[in-house]
Amino acid sequence: QWTNPHAFIEIDVPEEGGKLVHWSVEMNSPNNLTRQGWKSSLLKPGDKVTVTLNPLRDGKKGGLFVAIVFADGKVIKDPTNRQRPEPQPKT
C-alpha cells in the first residue's frame, strides 16, 4: 500500500503445514521512501522476500519495517533504524 501517512507491505507468510498467515508491515511515508530508494513498483505480488521488522507489542502479526532482502540478495533498510544489524542474504 503506497499511501500517506504511512506505506505498508502486506505479506502472506507460510507456516508449518502450508497455511498462509497475513502480516502487515508499517513503513515510512511514500515521500521519505522515495528518497530512500524505494519505488511503488519495487515489490510485486508473489515476490519472495525476507523482511526484518520490530514486532507489534500486542502480538498481532505485523510490525515496523527495519529491512528487506530480495531474492537476488539486494538489501534495502530503513536508514533511520540503526539499532539492528543489517540482515544477511541467504545463500
Secondary structure, DSSP 8 states (H G I E B T S, - for coil): ---SS--EEEEEEE-TTS-EEEEEEE---HHHHHHTT--TTSS-TT--EEEEEEE-TT--SEEEEEEEEETTS-EEE-TT--SS-------
